[in-house]
Amino acid sequence: MFERNPKKILDIGANTGKWATACLQYNKDVELGLVDLQIQLNVAKKNLEDAGLASRATFNPHNILDNSLKLPEGYDVMFMSQFLDCF
């Protein structure tokens, strides 16, 4: 994930924020956008706050199955860490 030194990563299907936590701990300069349903983002946000990492995270409520909605832009890398587990 960090081979090309991304500055902004978008995690689609953030779930509990476990992958986001690992990324933010691994690279102190990276910012992470989390995309998921609001109920999941609430859990992820609490976990990132508890880890002291929420200041470098952006929480984007989104139903990825709704084609009328646009994903956030401006990210160097998009990753689906937990999304495919649900299907």
N, C-alpha and C positions, 0 to 999 in steps of 0.2 A: 504494500500500500504506500509506503513512504519512499520507494526507490527514486521517484522523480521529484521528491521534496514538495508535495502539495502544501499550499497555505490554507486552503479552504476545502473541506470534505463534506459532502452531503450524504447522510445515512438514511436511506429509504427503508422504512420498516424498523424503526429504532428500538421497538419493544421496551425493555427495561433500562436501556442505556448502557448495558454491560460492554458492548463493543465500543461505543462512544467513549466510555470511561477509559478503556485500554488505550485508545488512540490519543486522547488528551493527556494521559499520563506518559505515553511513549514520546510524544513530541510537544514540548512546551510552547512552541510557536504556532501550532495549528489551531484553526477555528473549525468548529463542527456544526453543521446544520442537521437537525433531526426531523424527520418526516414520519408521521404516524397519526393514528386516530388520537383524539384528545385524551381519552382515558389512558392510553399507553404513554403519551407524553407526560402526563401527570406523574406517573411512576418514574420515568426516566429523569425528569427534572428533579424530583426529590433525591434520587440516587446520585445525580451529578452535584447537587447542592451539598449533600452529605460528604461527598468526596472533595469538595472545595473546587470544583471544575466548571460550575454552571456559568461563570462569567465569560467563558470562551465558547459557549453553546447558544444556538438559536433554535427555538422550538416552533415547528411549523405544523399546525394541525392540518391534516389532509387525508382524504379517502382516495387512495391511489387507484381505486376501481372506478372513480368518477372521472370520465374523460373530459368533462367540461372544465376541470380544475387544472391549473398550470403548476408545475413544480417550481420551486425557488430557483433563481438563476445566479450566476456569478461564482460557481464552484469549480475547482480544478478537477475534482474527482467525484463521481457518484458511486455509491456502494449500497448493495442490498443485503445487509448483514443478517437480518431476521425475516425479511419479507417472504421469501420462498418457503420458509417453514410452515407458514399458515395455509398453504395450498396443497 
